[in-house]
């Protein structure tokens, strides 16, 4: 069984474009950033993704995915793949990975949050808003989701009703 780590990566997207794994920088720019989060499970590839070695992290994650058909074991891998593809700028592949993560994770607020960030970055404000609102419904007290809702609103990334 995978061990749980007490910390996981927060990738920060400054003004929706630049990526970093530095939490100190993330705290400095709280009002101007969107954040992604890797899974808390210690699965293949997550440490490489968290350290910024996206190519190696994607390769290891894909190898683990190819060995598993159990949805509950695939969900954290798919979530991490979503994060890695967004961070590496491969938005087309990120879309499929994020959609797969949401489907596999059955109610994961973090999977919805990560897909929302992708939607914000790819100029899909209605989808971004819907995913952030769904993430908030699933975990109303998550500070990461609260932060992203606020940051997206400040940057006018959310569709108006």
Phi, psi and omega per residue, in radians:
X1 nan 2.468 -3.114
X2 -1.206 2.497 3.095
X3 -1.509 2.637 3.107
X4 -1.605 2.382 3.071
X5 -1.721 2.581 -3.129
X6 -1.383 -0.305 3.111
X7 -2.195 2.676 3.028
X8 -2.521 2.876 -3.002
X9 -1.256 2.401 2.916
X10 -2.006 1.928 3.053
X11 -1.577 2.307 -3.089
X12 -1.891 2.359 3.128
X13 -1.956 1.787 -3.119
X14 -1.272 2.222 -3.102
X15 0.819 0.513 3.083
X16 1.367 0.123 -3.032
X17 -2.197 -0.675 -3.004
X18 -1.769 2.542 -3.079
X19 -2.012 2.530 3.020
X20 -2.683 2.741 3.086
X21 -1.870 0.219 -3.080
X22 -1.569 2.002 3.105
X23 -1.180 -0.544 3.122
X24 -1.083 -0.765 3.099
X25 -1.155 -0.689 3.133
X26 -1.030 -0.706 3.138
X27 -1.170 -0.582 3.142
X28 -1.171 -0.603 -3.046
X29 -1.962 0.605 -3.044
X30 -0.864 -0.773 -3.049
X31 -1.336 -0.099 -3.043
X32 -2.150 0.268 -3.013
X33 -2.272 2.756 2.984
X34 -2.035 2.540 -3.049
X35 -2.154 2.468 3.028
X36 -1.866 2.758 3.119
X37 -2.426 2.283 3.039
X38 -1.346 2.974 3.119
X39 -1.216 2.738 3.089
X40 -1.452 -0.263 3.111
X41 -1.295 2.484 3.122
X42 -1.517 1.394 -3.087
X43 -1.845 2.835 -3.139
X44 -0.913 2.279 3.043
X45 1.628 -0.338 -3.046
X46 -1.130 -0.689 -3.119
X47 -1.168 -0.642 3.091
X48 -1.165 -0.736 3.118
X49 -1.081 -0.799 3.141
X50 -1.109 -0.514 3.132
X51 -1.529 -0.040 3.099
X52 1.638 0.038 3.093
X53 -1.571 1.263 -3.002
X54 -1.120 -0.699 -3.125
X55 -1.057 -0.841 3.128
X56 -1.176 -0.696 3.116
X57 -1.100 -0.724 3.105
X58 -1.137 -0.767 3.137
X59 -1.049 -0.817 3.137
X60 -1.167 -0.681 3.138
X61 -1.154 -0.744 3.119
X62 -1.110 -0.694 3.110
X63 -1.077 -0.734 3.114
X64 -1.174 -0.674 3.100
X65 -1.092 -0.694 -3.137
X66 -1.156 -0.351 -3.135
X67 -1.649 -0.112 -3.051
X68 -2.191 2.359 3.047
X69 -2.017 -0.002 -3.131
X70 -1.445 2.080 -3.049
X71 -0.968 -0.758 -3.101
X72 -1.135 -0.486 3.088
X73 -1.454 -0.472 -3.139
X74 -1.373 -0.519 -3.035
X75 -0.958 -0.895 3.137
X76 -1.145 -0.570 3.097
X77 -1.138 -0.767 3.130
X78 -1.142 -0.677 3.093
X79 -1.065 -0.786 3.138
X80 -1.160 -0.617 3.089
X81 -1.121 -0.727 3.068
X82 -0.978 -0.886 -3.134
X83 -1.055 -0.808 -3.092
X84 -1.097 -0.736 -3.132
X85 -1.207 -0.660 3.067
X86 -1.107 -0.849 -3.098
X87 -1.086 -0.563 3.139
X88 -1.530 -0.023 3.062
X89 1.481 0.159 3.136
X90 -1.612 1.383 -3.001
X91 -1.200 -0.561 3.132
X92 -1.140 -0.835 3.106
X93 -1.206 -0.612 3.112
X94 -1.055 -0.682 -3.128
X95 -0.990 -0.864 -3.120
X96 -1.143 -0.747 3.141
X97 -1.110 -0.736 -3.141
X98 -1.179 -0.733 3.079
X99 -1.075 -0.747 3.117
X100 -1.119 -0.676 3.130
X101 -1.122 -0.751 3.116
X102 -1.104 -0.748 3.133
X103 -1.137 -0.744 -3.069
X104 -1.331 -0.546 -3.008
X105 -1.441 -0.145 3.084
X106 0.669 1.336 3.065
X107 1.605 0.383 3.106
X108 -1.473 2.027 3.117
X109 -1.071 -0.634 -3.121
X110 -1.190 -0.667 3.085
X111 -1.088 -0.742 3.083
X112 -1.148 -0.696 3.105
X113 -1.041 -0.845 -3.104
X114 -1.103 -0.708 3.101
X115 -1.169 -0.588 3.091
X116 -1.085 -0.742 3.114
X117 -1.045 -0.787 3.084
X118 -1.004 -0.807 -3.134
X119 -1.093 -0.669 3.074
X120 -1.109 -0.761 -3.103
X121 -1.204 -0.455 -3.116
X122 -1.788 0.404 3.040
X123 0.994 0.828 3.050
X124 -2.105 1.273 -2.995
X125 -1.080 -0.631 -3.135
X126 -1.175 -0.734 3.115
X127 -1.185 -0.664 3.097
X128 -1.057 -0.868 -3.129
X129 -1.089 -0.779 -3.131
X130 -1.069 -0.753 -3.129
X131 -1.206 -0.700 3.101
X132 -1.152 -0.687 3.106
X133 -1.162 -0.679 3.094
X134 -1.151 -0.714 3.089
X135 -1.053 -0.731 3.124
X136 -1.143 -0.669 3.077
X137 -1.072 -0.679 -3.105
X138 -1.316 -0.519 -3.121
X139 -2.610 1.454 -3.009
X140 -1.121 -0.383 -3.060
X141 -1.894 0.322 -3.128
X142 -1.412 2.047 -3.102
X143 -1.121 -0.531 3.110
X144 -1.109 -0.801 -3.134
X145 -1.174 -0.759 3.073
X146 -0.990 -0.806 3.134
X147 -1.032 -0.829 -3.099
X148 -1.143 -0.643 3.067
X149 -1.062 -0.783 3.132
X150 -1.159 -0.818 -3.115
X151 -1.099 -0.743 3.134
X152 -1.145 -0.660 3.105
X153 -1.154 -0.769 3.122
X154 -1.071 -0.589 -3.116
X155 -1.583 0.096 -3.113
X156 0.978 0.699 3.141
X157 -1.593 -0.166 -3.102
X158 -1.737 2.510 3.136
X159 -1.182 2.501 3.045
X160 -1.550 2.553 3.100
X161 -1.372 nan nan
